[in-house]
Amino acid sequence: MATRHVRSIFLIRHGRTSYNAAHKLQGQVDIPLDAVGQWQVRQTAAALKDLYVDRRPETSDRIIVCSDLSRAHATAQAFADVLGGAEVHDDERVRERSFGDWDGHAVSELAERYPEDFRSWMEHRGGELKYGAEPKEHVGARGVEALEDWSSRAGEDTDLFVFSHGAWIAQTLQTLLGLSQVDPSFASVVSMRNAHWARLVPMDLPDGSVRWRLLEYNHGPAIADTDEWERER
């Protein structure tokens, strides 16, 4: 018997915050969208509706899930609003990776104060773990658990939209697609830009299971490729 699952999974990064603009590690600090981020998520909401709702009559329903941090919830809510007020489900499993004592600090400050450990982190050797950062394997495991749960709650007439964070999306995709198993030297997926998305589509296997394939990554509205995307507002 074939596994029941949604038609597509979308992973959307939240809009810009003041921490993004200042190049600070956000982690699980609950920072709201700034004015630029609020504008970005409206553009992304309109683009998602145009591309994947209005042009996909075969999908009559959508599940909207988000991190319980306000920047991700606000990004999800912007999409829900253009759909006429669809329900948004908060899920702690979709929350950003915690960087422990490094949360909230500027990247330049960390590079100066902890040069060896910072370099180790940048080279994906785990220097951040000394400061209480959540292990990447744990982030990926809870991310995949959330996707497997929500994607099996509906059938092919439904798309799943998950609004989350850069590190969470990168690590969840690496875990879901088994990239480190294919090549142990594989470091990570490059973090997506603010208010950009990835799309996964299913491949049903003869044994009834499903594998998810990455079809789009770091995709955004057309205006994101112009200077308007980061213009102060």
Phi, psi and omega in degrees: 000132183292145177290135177282130181202163179289170182284319180214154171243128176249134175244117186242129177277147180296163176288176186292148174237171177296330177291320175301314182296327182266005180057050175253147173288124180272314184052233182259015171292133187270087182258130180282166173298143171271185184298321178296315180298321178297321177291316181302316185291333175292322178293319181292320178300315180295320180293317178299318179297315182295312187281324192237000174243298183297328183262007181233070182296343180288343175252109186265354184217162180219143170252128181246118181237147178211161169301153179277003174278143193298327182294324178283320179298318180295324178293318177295320182295325177299321177290316179300323181295320180288346176267007177091022176093040178296157181286140178246129182252116174284140180216117181298336180293343182263002182293153180299157173297137174275136174256020175060231182293346179276345179305133175087358182259147178293144179300320180297323178294317180296320179296327181281318185281326185231063189303316183289314181290324177296316179298321178299319177296313181298331180266011176061039178251003169091019180299333181289341183294335179295343185250018175089015178294144176292130178302142181301323181298325179290320178300312181298321181295315180289330177294313179295321177302316180296316181294318179296322179295301186291326183289342181263005182272356180209173182255200188286358175270007187229142171250146178254125178245119182244119183258117188216222192225162186300306182293322179297313181297314182300313183287323178296317179295317180299320179289313182299319184271355178067033186296319181291338178283327178291317181215106183301340179277356180294122187280301183185169170275137178298135182296138180288158175288163178300138177059031172252168186220164171237154178228133177245140177236151186273153169235110181279130183261158182303332181278004178094353179275176182227143171240142182259135181245141180277117182259323179225148177210139180057042180264141180213178176300156181304323183294342179293342179270014178239172179292346181295333188298325182249010181293133180297143184228000000 
